[in-house]
Amino acid sequence: MNIFIKRLKEIRKDKGLSMSELANKIGVSTNTISRWERGERIPNLEALVTLAKFFKVSTDYLCGLED
């Protein structure tokens, strides 16, 4: 899951979003984004799909299954 953490942080920062901005845009708490980025929690399938759609990438990319 470390690749997910790396890619989430990277893509969020590349888009110039703070954790709270991303949280507001996808409908979760800032705490949730923070936990995902620290590896304390993993997103459920619905959240993973929401992230992929928001960033216009595949879930496979976020999970490290494709580049």
All heavy atoms as TSV, in Angstrom:
chain	resi	resn	atom	element	x	y	z
A	1	MET	N	N	0.820	-1.205	0.000
A	1	MET	CA	C	0.000	0.000	0.000
A	1	MET	C	C	0.862	1.267	0.000
A	1	MET	O	O	0.361	2.350	-0.192
A	1	MET	CB	C	-0.947	-0.051	1.207
A	1	MET	CG	C	-2.106	0.913	1.151
A	1	MET	SD	S	-2.957	1.180	-0.411
A	1	MET	CE	C	-4.154	-0.091	-0.433
A	2	ASN	N	N	2.173	1.138	0.197
A	2	ASN	CA	C	3.037	2.315	0.192
A	2	ASN	C	C	2.973	3.088	-1.121
A	2	ASN	O	O	3.102	4.307	-1.120
A	2	ASN	CB	C	4.481	1.926	0.489
A	2	ASN	CG	C	4.664	1.524	1.930
A	2	ASN	OD1	O	3.900	1.934	2.794
A	2	ASN	ND2	N	5.665	0.716	2.193
A	3	ILE	N	N	2.787	2.396	-2.226
A	3	ILE	CA	C	2.692	3.085	-3.509
A	3	ILE	C	C	1.446	3.958	-3.547
A	3	ILE	O	O	1.468	5.059	-4.105
A	3	ILE	CB	C	2.761	2.096	-4.707
A	3	ILE	CG1	C	2.957	2.839	-6.023
A	3	ILE	CG2	C	1.513	1.245	-4.777
A	3	ILE	CD1	C	4.338	3.355	-6.220
A	4	PHE	N	N	0.350	3.498	-2.941
A	4	PHE	CA	C	-0.863	4.323	-2.873
A	4	PHE	C	C	-0.581	5.609	-2.109
A	4	PHE	O	O	-0.952	6.697	-2.555
A	4	PHE	CB	C	-2.026	3.566	-2.219
A	4	PHE	CG	C	-3.191	4.469	-1.912
A	4	PHE	CD1	C	-4.046	4.881	-2.922
A	4	PHE	CD2	C	-3.400	4.937	-0.622
A	4	PHE	CE1	C	-5.097	5.752	-2.651
A	4	PHE	CE2	C	-4.446	5.798	-0.344
A	4	PHE	CZ	C	-5.300	6.207	-1.356
A	5	ILE	N	N	0.087	5.493	-0.982
A	5	ILE	CA	C	0.413	6.663	-0.159
A	5	ILE	C	C	1.235	7.655	-0.973
A	5	ILE	O	O	0.926	8.853	-1.024
A	5	ILE	CB	C	1.176	6.241	1.112
A	5	ILE	CG1	C	0.289	5.381	2.002
A	5	ILE	CG2	C	1.699	7.447	1.868
A	5	ILE	CD1	C	1.043	4.629	3.084
A	6	LYS	N	N	2.263	7.152	-1.624
A	6	LYS	CA	C	3.150	8.002	-2.426
A	6	LYS	C	C	2.381	8.680	-3.557
A	6	LYS	O	O	2.526	9.883	-3.783
A	6	LYS	CB	C	4.285	7.153	-2.992
A	6	LYS	CG	C	5.248	7.913	-3.854
A	6	LYS	CD	C	6.317	6.990	-4.413
A	6	LYS	CE	C	7.187	7.753	-5.395
A	6	LYS	NZ	N	8.025	6.902	-6.177
A	7	ARG	N	N	1.574	7.920	-4.270
A	7	ARG	CA	C	0.853	8.471	-5.417
A	7	ARG	C	C	-0.220	9.458	-4.997
A	7	ARG	O	O	-0.414	10.480	-5.661
A	7	ARG	CB	C	0.282	7.356	-6.275
A	7	ARG	CG	C	1.410	6.636	-6.998
A	7	ARG	CD	C	0.957	5.828	-8.146
A	7	ARG	NE	N	2.141	5.370	-8.875
A	7	ARG	CZ	C	2.130	4.377	-9.717
A	7	ARG	NH1	N	1.006	3.729	-9.980
A	7	ARG	NH2	N	3.237	4.020	-10.342
A	8	LEU	N	N	-0.916	9.180	-3.903
A	8	LEU	CA	C	-1.944	10.110	-3.431
A	8	LEU	C	C	-1.319	11.452	-3.056
A	8	LEU	O	O	-1.789	12.505	-3.486
A	8	LEU	CB	C	-2.716	9.531	-2.246
A	8	LEU	CG	C	-3.774	10.461	-1.634
A	8	LEU	CD1	C	-4.822	10.863	-2.666
A	8	LEU	CD2	C	-4.419	9.799	-0.431
A	9	LYS	N	N	-0.247	11.417	-2.281
A	9	LYS	CA	C	0.437	12.662	-1.897
A	9	LYS	C	C	0.932	13.407	-3.127
A	9	LYS	O	O	0.760	14.615	-3.251
A	9	LYS	CB	C	1.642	12.363	-0.996
A	9	LYS	CG	C	1.318	12.020	0.412
A	9	LYS	CD	C	2.617	11.793	1.174
A	9	LYS	CE	C	2.371	11.232	2.538
A	9	LYS	NZ	N	3.626	10.974	3.257
A	10	GLU	N	N	1.559	12.667	-4.020
A	10	GLU	CA	C	2.152	13.259	-5.215
A	10	GLU	C	C	1.105	13.921	-6.100
A	10	GLU	O	O	1.261	15.074	-6.511
A	10	GLU	CB	C	2.875	12.158	-5.993
A	10	GLU	CG	C	3.659	12.623	-7.179
A	10	GLU	CD	C	4.384	11.439	-7.813
A	10	GLU	OE1	O	3.770	10.760	-8.662
A	10	GLU	OE2	O	5.550	11.199	-7.442
A	11	ILE	N	N	0.031	13.214	-6.375
A	11	ILE	CA	C	-0.991	13.741	-7.270
A	11	ILE	C	C	-1.733	14.917	-6.619
A	11	ILE	O	O	-2.072	15.891	-7.281
A	11	ILE	CB	C	-1.945	12.621	-7.746
A	11	ILE	CG1	C	-2.669	13.038	-9.013
A	11	ILE	CG2	C	-2.919	12.199	-6.682
A	11	ILE	CD1	C	-3.384	11.904	-9.713
A	12	ARG	N	N	-1.954	14.853	-5.317
A	12	ARG	CA	C	-2.611	15.953	-4.609
A	12	ARG	C	C	-1.753	17.208	-4.679
A	12	ARG	O	O	-2.241	18.294	-5.014
A	12	ARG	CB	C	-2.882	15.581	-3.144
A	12	ARG	CG	C	-3.493	16.722	-2.340
A	12	ARG	CD	C	-3.741	16.353	-0.912
A	12	ARG	NE	N	-2.560	15.979	-0.157
A	12	ARG	CZ	C	-1.650	16.841	0.320
A	12	ARG	NH1	N	-1.763	18.132	0.106
A	12	ARG	NH2	N	-0.624	16.400	1.020
A	13	LYS	N	N	-0.462	17.049	-4.398
A	13	LYS	CA	C	0.448	18.198	-4.428
A	13	LYS	C	C	0.629	18.731	-5.839
A	13	LYS	O	O	0.707	19.946	-6.038
A	13	LYS	CB	C	1.783	17.822	-3.799
A	13	LYS	CG	C	1.677	17.632	-2.301
A	13	LYS	CD	C	2.994	17.222	-1.687
A	13	LYS	CE	C	2.839	17.030	-0.182
A	13	LYS	NZ	N	4.113	16.654	0.441
A	14	ASP	N	N	0.694	17.845	-6.836
A	14	ASP	CA	C	0.815	18.269	-8.231
A	14	ASP	C	C	-0.373	19.129	-8.664
A	14	ASP	O	O	-0.224	20.023	-9.497
A	14	ASP	CB	C	0.934	17.075	-9.178
A	14	ASP	CG	C	2.296	16.407	-9.146
A	14	ASP	OD1	O	3.242	16.985	-8.550
A	14	ASP	OD2	O	2.419	15.306	-9.708
A	15	LYS	N	N	-1.539	18.835	-8.104
A	15	LYS	CA	C	-2.744	19.606	-8.424
A	15	LYS	C	C	-2.865	20.862	-7.553
A	15	LYS	O	O	-3.813	21.630	-7.684
A	15	LYS	CB	C	-4.002	18.742	-8.238
A	15	LYS	CG	C	-4.052	17.528	-9.122
A	15	LYS	CD	C	-4.219	17.872	-10.572
A	15	LYS	CE	C	-4.347	16.611	-11.412
A	15	LYS	NZ	N	-4.410	16.866	-12.818
A	16	GLY	N	N	-1.899	21.053	-6.634
A	16	GLY	CA	C	-1.896	22.243	-5.787
A	16	GLY	C	C	-2.982	22.260	-4.734
A	16	GLY	O	O	-3.446	23.335	-4.332
A	17	LEU	N	N	-3.377	21.072	-4.273
A	17	LEU	CA	C	-4.455	20.969	-3.288
A	17	LEU	C	C	-3.905	20.674	-1.897
A	17	LEU	O	O	-3.008	19.845	-1.744
A	17	LEU	CB	C	-5.414	19.837	-3.665
A	17	LEU	CG	C	-6.194	19.995	-4.969
A	17	LEU	CD1	C	-6.881	18.694	-5.315
A	17	LEU	CD2	C	-7.195	21.119	-4.845
A	18	SER	N	N	-4.476	21.320	-0.910
A	18	SER	CA	C	-4.181	20.954	0.477
A	18	SER	C	C	-5.024	19.728	0.819
A	18	SER	O	O	-5.955	19.370	0.082
A	18	SER	CB	C	-4.540	22.103	1.420
A	18	SER	OG	O	-5.944	22.285	1.443
A	19	MET	N	N	-4.722	19.111	1.938
A	19	MET	CA	C	-5.532	17.967	2.373
A	19	MET	C	C	-6.981	18.385	2.579
A	19	MET	O	O	-7.899	17.662	2.198
A	19	MET	CB	C	-4.979	17.371	3.669
A	19	MET	CG	C	-3.754	16.552	3.489
A	19	MET	SD	S	-3.348	15.736	5.052
A	19	MET	CE	C	-1.607	15.580	4.863
A	20	SER	N	N	-7.186	19.550	3.174
A	20	SER	CA	C	-8.559	19.990	3.443
A	20	SER	C	C	-9.309	20.316	2.150
A	20	SER	O	O	-10.510	20.029	2.041
A	20	SER	CB	C	-8.588	21.176	4.410
A	20	SER	OG	O	-7.928	22.279	3.873
A	21	GLU	N	N	-8.617	20.872	1.160
A	21	GLU	CA	C	-9.273	21.148	-0.122
A	21	GLU	C	C	-9.702	19.849	-0.803
A	21	GLU	O	O	-10.823	19.748	-1.306
A	21	GLU	CB	C	-8.343	21.938	-1.035
A	21	GLU	CG	C	-8.132	23.370	-0.600
A	21	GLU	CD	C	-7.034	24.074	-1.365
A	21	GLU	OE1	O	-6.035	23.419	-1.758
A	21	GLU	OE2	O	-7.180	25.290	-1.568
A	22	LEU	N	N	-8.806	18.871	-0.814
A	22	LEU	CA	C	-9.156	17.580	-1.402
A	22	LEU	C	C	-10.316	16.948	-0.646
A	22	LEU	O	O	-11.267	16.459	-1.256
A	22	LEU	CB	C	-7.943	16.642	-1.412
A	22	LEU	CG	C	-8.214	15.224	-1.919
A	22	LEU	CD1	C	-8.786	15.232	-3.332
A	22	LEU	CD2	C	-6.942	14.378	-1.832
A	23	ALA	N	N	-10.239	16.975	0.655
A	23	ALA	CA	C	-11.310	16.389	1.475
A	23	ALA	C	C	-12.657	17.005	1.132
A	23	ALA	O	O	-13.654	16.284	0.943
A	23	ALA	CB	C	-10.991	16.569	2.952
A	24	ASN	N	N	-12.710	18.322	1.034
A	24	ASN	CA	C	-13.966	19.010	0.706
A	24	ASN	C	C	-14.468	18.633	-0.672
A	24	ASN	O	O	-15.667	18.457	-0.875
A	24	ASN	CB	C	-13.791	20.530	0.792
A	24	ASN	CG	C	-13.693	21.015	2.214
A	24	ASN	OD1	O	-14.209	20.412	3.138
A	24	ASN	ND2	N	-13.003	22.127	2.400
A	25	LYS	N	N	-13.570	18.498	-1.614
A	25	LYS	CA	C	-13.967	18.202	-2.991
A	25	LYS	C	C	-14.489	16.779	-3.169
A	25	LYS	O	O	-15.337	16.545	-4.020
A	25	LYS	CB	C	-12.816	18.474	-3.951
A	25	LYS	CG	C	-12.513	19.967	-4.079
A	25	LYS	CD	C	-11.435	20.226	-5.091
A	25	LYS	CE	C	-11.090	21.694	-5.177
A	25	LYS	NZ	N	-12.088	22.508	-5.842
A	26	ILE	N	N	-13.985	15.833	-2.367
A	26	ILE	CA	C	-14.446	14.448	-2.542
A	26	ILE	C	C	-15.398	13.992	-1.435
A	26	ILE	O	O	-15.859	12.858	-1.446
A	26	ILE	CB	C	-13.276	13.452	-2.695
A	26	ILE	CG1	C	-12.456	13.329	-1.425
A	26	ILE	CG2	C	-12.414	13.819	-3.897
A	26	ILE	CD1	C	-11.527	12.129	-1.424
A	27	GLY	N	N	-15.683	14.865	-0.479
A	27	GLY	CA	C	-16.703	14.557	0.525
A	27	GLY	C	C	-16.260	13.687	1.679
A	27	GLY	O	O	-17.051	12.883	2.185
A	28	VAL	N	N	-15.001	13.826	2.084
A	28	VAL	CA	C	-14.522	13.124	3.279
A	28	VAL	C	C	-13.905	14.157	4.213
A	28	VAL	O	O	-13.762	15.323	3.859
A	28	VAL	CB	C	-13.489	12.015	2.935
A	28	VAL	CG1	C	-14.097	10.967	2.024
A	28	VAL	CG2	C	-12.224	12.598	2.316
A	29	SER	N	N	-13.513	13.731	5.389
A	29	SER	CA	C	-12.889	14.659	6.335
A	29	SER	C	C	-11.399	14.824	6.031
A	29	SER	O	O	-10.774	13.949	5.424
A	29	SER	CB	C	-13.069	14.171	7.774
A	29	SER	OG	O	-12.253	13.043	8.010
A	30	THR	N	N	-10.864	15.946	6.472
A	30	THR	CA	C	-9.423	16.174	6.338
A	30	THR	C	C	-8.653	15.092	7.076
A	30	THR	O	O	-7.604	14.632	6.626
A	30	THR	CB	C	-9.051	17.570	6.881
A	30	THR	OG1	O	-9.807	18.551	6.177
A	30	THR	CG2	C	-7.568	17.863	6.709
A	31	ASN	N	N	-9.181	14.677	8.211
A	31	ASN	CA	C	-8.574	13.613	9.001
A	31	ASN	C	C	-8.457	12.319	8.185
A	31	ASN	O	O	-7.458	11.593	8.289
A	31	ASN	CB	C	-9.393	13.390	10.266
A	31	ASN	CG	C	-8.552	13.004	11.444
A	31	ASN	OD1	O	-7.341	13.164	11.433
A	31	ASN	ND2	N	-9.203	12.511	12.475
A	32	THR	N	N	-9.454	12.040	7.389
A	32	THR	CA	C	-9.435	10.838	6.550
A	32	THR	C	C	-8.293	10.905	5.538
A	32	THR	O	O	-7.535	9.938	5.384
A	32	THR	CB	C	-10.780	10.664	5.822
A	32	THR	OG1	O	-11.805	10.451	6.808
A	32	THR	CG2	C	-10.757	9.494	4.855
A	33	ILE	N	N	-8.157	12.055	4.866
A	33	ILE	CA	C	-7.060	12.221	3.903
A	33	ILE	C	C	-5.723	12.054	4.610
A	33	ILE	O	O	-4.825	11.358	4.125
A	33	ILE	CB	C	-7.119	13.603	3.208
A	33	ILE	CG1	C	-8.441	13.808	2.467
A	33	ILE	CG2	C	-5.907	13.791	2.280
A	33	ILE	CD1	C	-8.673	12.901	1.293
A	34	SER	N	N	-5.593	12.667	5.770
A	34	SER	CA	C	-4.356	12.576	6.545
A	34	SER	C	C	-4.033	11.131	6.915
A	34	SER	O	O	-2.891	10.689	6.779
A	34	SER	CB	C	-4.486	13.429	7.805
A	34	SER	OG	O	-3.332	13.327	8.594
A	35	ARG	N	N	-5.025	10.389	7.333
A	35	ARG	CA	C	-4.808	8.975	7.697
A	35	ARG	C	C	-4.409	8.141	6.492
A	35	ARG	O	O	-3.569	7.248	6.597
A	35	ARG	CB	C	-6.055	8.404	8.364
A	35	ARG	CG	C	-6.250	8.898	9.765
A	35	ARG	CD	C	-7.482	8.312	10.386
A	35	ARG	NE	N	-7.603	8.776	11.758
A	35	ARG	CZ	C	-8.752	8.988	12.367
A	35	ARG	NH1	N	-9.891	8.743	11.731
A	35	ARG	NH2	N	-8.786	9.419	13.598
A	36	TRP	N	N	-5.015	8.427	5.341
A	36	TRP	CA	C	-4.634	7.709	4.119
A	36	TRP	C	C	-3.178	8.003	3.782
A	36	TRP	O	O	-2.421	7.095	3.457
A	36	TRP	CB	C	-5.506	8.125	2.941
A	36	TRP	CG	C	-6.924	7.659	2.989
A	36	TRP	CD1	C	-7.463	6.679	3.790
A	36	TRP	CD2	C	-8.000	8.154	2.197
A	36	TRP	NE1	N	-8.803	6.540	3.542
A	36	TRP	CE2	C	-9.168	7.441	2.566
A	36	TRP	CE3	C	-8.097	9.138	1.231
A	36	TRP	CZ2	C	-10.398	7.672	1.971
A	36	TRP	CZ3	C	-9.327	9.370	0.648
A	36	TRP	CH2	C	-10.465	8.643	1.008
A	37	GLU	N	N	-2.799	9.271	3.876
A	37	GLU	CA	C	-1.437	9.655	3.491
A	37	GLU	C	C	-0.385	9.201	4.495
A	37	GLU	O	O	0.789	9.113	4.144
A	37	GLU	CB	C	-1.356	11.175	3.264
A	37	GLU	CG	C	-2.071	11.597	2.004
A	37	GLU	CD	C	-1.754	13.012	1.565
A	37	GLU	OE1	O	-0.918	13.692	2.198
A	37	GLU	OE2	O	-2.353	13.449	0.557
A	38	ARG	N	N	-0.776	8.929	5.706
A	38	ARG	CA	C	0.167	8.391	6.695
A	38	ARG	C	C	0.154	6.864	6.722
A	38	ARG	O	O	0.944	6.246	7.442
A	38	ARG	CB	C	-0.165	8.927	8.090
A	38	ARG	CG	C	0.138	10.405	8.260
A	38	ARG	CD	C	0.081	10.843	9.711
A	38	ARG	NE	N	-1.069	10.351	10.427
A	38	ARG	CZ	C	-2.168	11.065	10.715
A	38	ARG	NH1	N	-2.256	12.316	10.327
A	38	ARG	NH2	N	-3.162	10.528	11.377
A	39	GLY	N	N	-0.733	6.261	5.966
A	39	GLY	CA	C	-0.815	4.807	5.919
A	39	GLY	C	C	-1.520	4.196	7.113
A	39	GLY	O	O	-1.421	2.993	7.342
A	40	GLU	N	N	-2.253	5.005	7.850
A	40	GLU	CA	C	-2.988	4.497	9.012
A	40	GLU	C	C	-4.300	3.843	8.610
A	40	GLU	O	O	-4.818	3.008	9.343
A	40	GLU	CB	C	-3.274	5.637	9.995
A	40	GLU	CG	C	-2.023	6.190	10.621
A	40	GLU	CD	C	-2.297	7.380	11.518
A	40	GLU	OE1	O	-3.464	7.770	11.695
A	40	GLU	OE2	O	-1.308	7.932	12.042
A	41	ARG	N	N	-4.820	4.252	7.489
A	41	ARG	CA	C	-6.065	3.699	6.953
A	41	ARG	C	C	-5.914	3.536	5.453
A	41	ARG	O	O	-5.095	4.196	4.823
A	41	ARG	CB	C	-7.247	4.652	7.205
A	41	ARG	CG	C	-7.610	4.864	8.644
A	41	ARG	CD	C	-8.621	3.828	9.050
A	41	ARG	NE	N	-8.890	3.881	10.475
A	41	ARG	CZ	C	-10.074	4.097	10.987
A	41	ARG	NH1	N	-11.110	4.309	10.218
A	41	ARG	NH2	N	-10.228	4.083	12.290
A	42	ILE	N	N	-6.740	2.698	4.886
A	42	ILE	CA	C	-6.799	2.581	3.437
A	42	ILE	C	C	-8.225	2.924	3.008
A	42	ILE	O	O	-9.180	2.644	3.733
A	42	ILE	CB	C	-6.386	1.180	2.937
A	42	ILE	CG1	C	-7.260	0.092	3.550
A	42	ILE	CG2	C	-4.924	0.923	3.205
A	42	ILE	CD1	C	-7.044	-1.274	2.942
A	43	PRO	N	N	-8.364	3.546	1.843
A	43	PRO	CA	C	-9.712	3.908	1.403
A	43	PRO	C	C	-10.511	2.672	1.021
A	43	PRO	O	O	-9.950	1.691	0.523
A	43	PRO	CB	C	-9.467	4.804	0.194
A	43	PRO	CG	C	-8.120	4.425	-0.297
A	43	PRO	CD	C	-7.344	3.978	0.909
A	44	ASN	N	N	-11.815	2.746	1.253
A	44	ASN	CA	C	-12.671	1.655	0.785
A	44	ASN	C	C	-12.825	1.796	-0.723
A	44	ASN	O	O	-12.349	2.761	-1.333
A	44	ASN	CB	C	-14.017	1.652	1.517
A	44	ASN	CG	C	-14.840	2.905	1.268
A	44	ASN	OD1	O	-14.709	3.576	0.244
A	44	ASN	ND2	N	-15.702	3.234	2.209
A	45	LEU	N	N	-13.454	0.848	-1.347
A	45	LEU	CA	C	-13.556	0.823	-2.803
A	45	LEU	C	C	-14.248	2.072	-3.339
A	45	LEU	O	O	-13.799	2.675	-4.321
A	45	LEU	CB	C	-14.295	-0.439	-3.262
A	45	LEU	CG	C	-14.416	-0.630	-4.764
A	45	LEU	CD1	C	-13.046	-0.649	-5.429
A	45	LEU	CD2	C	-15.174	-1.902	-5.061
A	46	GLU	N	N	-15.310	2.486	-2.698
A	46	GLU	CA	C	-16.040	3.676	-3.146
A	46	GLU	C	C	-15.140	4.916	-3.110
A	46	GLU	O	O	-15.116	5.712	-4.057
A	46	GLU	CB	C	-17.272	3.900	-2.268
A	46	GLU	CG	C	-18.108	5.084	-2.688
A	46	GLU	CD	C	-19.321	5.293	-1.798
A	46	GLU	OE1	O	-19.622	4.450	-0.934
A	46	GLU	OE2	O	-19.974	6.338	-1.981
A	47	ALA	N	N	-14.385	5.075	-2.039
A	47	ALA	CA	C	-13.479	6.223	-1.912
A	47	ALA	C	C	-12.358	6.148	-2.937
A	47	ALA	O	O	-11.963	7.166	-3.511
A	47	ALA	CB	C	-12.912	6.294	-0.498
A	48	LEU	N	N	-11.849	4.961	-3.187
A	48	LEU	CA	C	-10.790	4.784	-4.175
A	48	LEU	C	C	-11.278	5.188	-5.566
A	48	LEU	O	O	-10.583	5.897	-6.303
A	48	LEU	CB	C	-10.299	3.333	-4.180
A	48	LEU	CG	C	-9.115	3.025	-5.073
A	48	LEU	CD1	C	-7.872	3.796	-4.638
A	48	LEU	CD2	C	-8.837	1.529	-5.068
A	49	VAL	N	N	-12.471	4.776	-5.915
A	49	VAL	CA	C	-13.054	5.138	-7.210
A	49	VAL	C	C	-13.289	6.652	-7.275
A	49	VAL	O	O	-13.012	7.279	-8.298
A	49	VAL	CB	C	-14.360	4.346	-7.466
A	49	VAL	CG1	C	-15.115	4.892	-8.670
A	49	VAL	CG2	C	-14.057	2.865	-7.644
A	50	THR	N	N	-13.758	7.232	-6.190
A	50	THR	CA	C	-13.971	8.680	-6.140
A	50	THR	C	C	-12.662	9.432	-6.371
A	50	THR	O	O	-12.614	10.399	-7.130
A	50	THR	CB	C	-14.600	9.089	-4.790
A	50	THR	OG1	O	-15.869	8.437	-4.664
A	50	THR	CG2	C	-14.786	10.589	-4.689
A	51	LEU	N	N	-11.589	8.985	-5.711
A	51	LEU	CA	C	-10.278	9.610	-5.905
A	51	LEU	C	C	-9.828	9.487	-7.359
A	51	LEU	O	O	-9.351	10.456	-7.954
A	51	LEU	CB	C	-9.229	8.945	-5.001
A	51	LEU	CG	C	-9.254	9.314	-3.536
A	51	LEU	CD1	C	-8.386	8.340	-2.727
A	51	LEU	CD2	C	-8.783	10.746	-3.326
A	52	ALA	N	N	-9.973	8.304	-7.927
A	52	ALA	CA	C	-9.548	8.071	-9.309
A	52	ALA	C	C	-10.321	8.968	-10.277
A	52	ALA	O	O	-9.729	9.577	-11.170
A	52	ALA	CB	C	-9.730	6.600	-9.675
A	53	LYS	N	N	-11.614	9.076	-10.096
A	53	LYS	CA	C	-12.424	9.932	-10.964
A	53	LYS	C	C	-12.039	11.392	-10.786
A	53	LYS	O	O	-11.922	12.130	-11.766
A	53	LYS	CB	C	-13.912	9.744	-10.674
A	53	LYS	CG	C	-14.483	8.458	-11.207
A	53	LYS	CD	C	-15.958	8.356	-10.904
A	53	LYS	CE	C	-16.563	7.092	-11.474
A	53	LYS	NZ	N	-17.992	6.986	-11.139
A	54	PHE	N	N	-11.854	11.812	-9.557
A	54	PHE	CA	C	-11.506	13.205	-9.287
A	54	PHE	C	C	-10.184	13.582	-9.952
A	54	PHE	O	O	-10.062	14.631	-10.580
A	54	PHE	CB	C	-11.434	13.464	-7.775
A	54	PHE	CG	C	-11.025	14.864	-7.445
A	54	PHE	CD1	C	-11.932	15.903	-7.540
A	54	PHE	CD2	C	-9.721	15.156	-7.076
A	54	PHE	CE1	C	-11.549	17.208	-7.268
A	54	PHE	CE2	C	-9.326	16.455	-6.796
A	54	PHE	CZ	C	-10.251	17.489	-6.896
A	55	PHE	N	N	-9.181	12.721	-9.815
A	55	PHE	CA	C	-7.863	13.007	-10.372
A	55	PHE	C	C	-7.711	12.569	-11.835
A	55	PHE	O	O	-6.658	12.751	-12.437
A	55	PHE	CB	C	-6.774	12.341	-9.526
A	55	PHE	CG	C	-6.556	13.009	-8.204
A	55	PHE	CD1	C	-6.705	12.304	-7.024
A	55	PHE	CD2	C	-6.177	14.344	-8.131
A	55	PHE	CE1	C	-6.483	12.915	-5.792
A	55	PHE	CE2	C	-5.956	14.966	-6.911
A	55	PHE	CZ	C	-6.108	14.249	-5.740
A	56	LYS	N	N	-8.767	11.942	-12.380
A	56	LYS	CA	C	-8.758	11.460	-13.764
A	56	LYS	C	C	-7.604	10.485	-14.024
A	56	LYS	O	O	-6.855	10.600	-15.007
A	56	LYS	CB	C	-8.720	12.628	-14.740
A	56	LYS	CG	C	-9.968	13.497	-14.668
A	56	LYS	CD	C	-9.917	14.632	-15.664
A	56	LYS	CE	C	-11.194	15.402	-15.713
A	56	LYS	NZ	N	-11.479	16.266	-14.602
A	57	VAL	N	N	-7.476	9.525	-13.098
A	57	VAL	CA	C	-6.515	8.433	-13.232
A	57	VAL	C	C	-7.268	7.131	-12.946
A	57	VAL	O	O	-8.402	7.156	-12.476
A	57	VAL	CB	C	-5.317	8.574	-12.256
A	57	VAL	CG1	C	-4.519	9.837	-12.554
A	57	VAL	CG2	C	-5.765	8.551	-10.802
A	58	SER	N	N	-6.636	6.013	-13.209
A	58	SER	CA	C	-7.283	4.734	-12.931
A	58	SER	C	C	-7.044	4.313	-11.475
A	58	SER	O	O	-6.072	4.756	-10.847
A	58	SER	CB	C	-6.754	3.643	-13.866
A	58	SER	OG	O	-5.414	3.331	-13.546
A	59	THR	N	N	-7.898	3.467	-10.993
A	59	THR	CA	C	-7.679	2.897	-9.655
A	59	THR	C	C	-6.416	2.048	-9.665
A	59	THR	O	O	-5.696	2.012	-8.669
A	59	THR	CB	C	-8.887	2.059	-9.189
A	59	THR	OG1	O	-9.184	1.069	-10.174
A	59	THR	CG2	C	-10.118	2.928	-8.950
A	60	ASP	N	N	-6.135	1.407	-10.789
A	60	ASP	CA	C	-4.902	0.622	-10.906
A	60	ASP	C	C	-3.679	1.509	-10.736
A	60	ASP	O	O	-2.697	1.110	-10.102
A	60	ASP	CB	C	-4.833	-0.102	-12.250
A	60	ASP	CG	C	-5.720	-1.331	-12.316
A	60	ASP	OD1	O	-6.279	-1.715	-11.264
A	60	ASP	OD2	O	-5.839	-1.906	-13.399
A	61	TYR	N	N	-3.720	2.719	-11.299
A	61	TYR	CA	C	-2.600	3.649	-11.136
A	61	TYR	C	C	-2.431	4.000	-9.657
A	61	TYR	O	O	-1.305	3.947	-9.119
A	61	TYR	CB	C	-2.814	4.915	-11.956
A	61	TYR	CG	C	-1.763	5.949	-11.680
A	61	TYR	CD1	C	-0.501	5.851	-12.251
A	61	TYR	CD2	C	-2.004	6.997	-10.796
A	61	TYR	CE1	C	0.491	6.779	-11.958
A	61	TYR	CE2	C	-1.025	7.932	-10.499
A	61	TYR	CZ	C	0.226	7.813	-11.075
A	61	TYR	OH	O	1.204	8.726	-10.772
A	62	LEU	N	N	-3.505	4.360	-8.988
A	62	LEU	CA	C	-3.430	4.734	-7.574
A	62	LEU	C	C	-2.890	3.598	-6.715
A	62	LEU	O	O	-2.150	3.836	-5.749
A	62	LEU	CB	C	-4.790	5.181	-7.034
A	62	LEU	CG	C	-5.289	6.541	-7.490
A	62	LEU	CD1	C	-6.710	6.786	-6.979
A	62	LEU	CD2	C	-4.360	7.648	-7.020
A	63	CYS	N	N	-3.233	2.381	-7.075
A	63	CYS	CA	C	-2.801	1.222	-6.281
A	63	CYS	C	C	-1.429	0.686	-6.692
A	63	CYS	O	O	-0.942	-0.271	-6.102
A	63	CYS	CB	C	-3.839	0.113	-6.397
A	63	CYS	SG	S	-5.413	0.532	-5.650
A	64	GLY	N	N	-0.853	1.261	-7.735
A	64	GLY	CA	C	0.476	0.835	-8.154
A	64	GLY	C	C	0.488	-0.362	-9.075
A	64	GLY	O	O	1.531	-0.979	-9.279
A	65	LEU	N	N	-0.650	-0.676	-9.682
A	65	LEU	CA	C	-0.706	-1.818	-10.586
A	65	LEU	C	C	-0.344	-1.441	-12.020
A	65	LEU	O	O	-0.143	-2.311	-12.857
A	65	LEU	CB	C	-2.109	-2.458	-10.556
A	65	LEU	CG	C	-2.524	-2.988	-9.176
A	65	LEU	CD1	C	-3.972	-3.449	-9.221
A	65	LEU	CD2	C	-1.604	-4.121	-8.751
A	66	GLU	N	N	-0.325	-0.136	-12.298
A	66	GLU	CA	C	0.122	0.351	-13.604
A	66	GLU	C	C	0.791	1.701	-13.420
A	66	GLU	O	O	0.575	2.371	-12.414
A	66	GLU	CB	C	-1.030	0.450	-14.606
A	66	GLU	CG	C	-2.071	1.491	-14.260
A	66	GLU	CD	C	-3.200	1.575	-15.275
A	66	GLU	OE1	O	-3.592	0.554	-15.839
A	66	GLU	OE2	O	-3.686	2.690	-15.487
A	67	ASP	N	N	1.597	2.085	-14.388
A	67	ASP	CA	C	2.304	3.378	-14.320
A	67	ASP	C	C	1.579	4.453	-15.087
A	67	ASP	O	O	0.862	4.272	-15.968
A	67	ASP	CB	C	3.722	3.238	-14.867
A	67	ASP	CG	C	4.577	2.393	-13.925
A	67	ASP	OD1	O	4.363	2.452	-12.706
A	67	ASP	OD2	O	5.446	1.683	-14.441
